[in-house]
Amino acid sequence: MISRCMMWVIWPAFLMAGLMEVLVFAMVDPQDLHWFGQPVALSAQAVYTLAFFVFGSSPCWPAP
């Protein structure tokens, strides 16, 4: 039963993370990103992966 309840939270978060990644990276090229004035030293696939985890975990962040 608990796994079914968890899926009510996890599945929409997964879908929204995918949607957010498509929307963000349709406008932003990962190779053009800079962090504190320096180019990001990660491959495009690594940037996509990190962004997916950030977008996927965002529903778990506390609201202000």
Residue pairs with C-beta under 8 A, 6 or more apart in sequence:
9 59
12 59
13 56
13 57
13 58
13 59
13 60
14 56
16 55
16 56
16 59
17 52
17 53
17 55
17 56
17 58
18 52
20 55
21 48
21 51
21 52
21 55
24 51
24 55
25 48
25 51
30 40
30 42
30 44
30 47
30 48
31 44
33 39
33 40
33 47
34 40
40 47
42 50
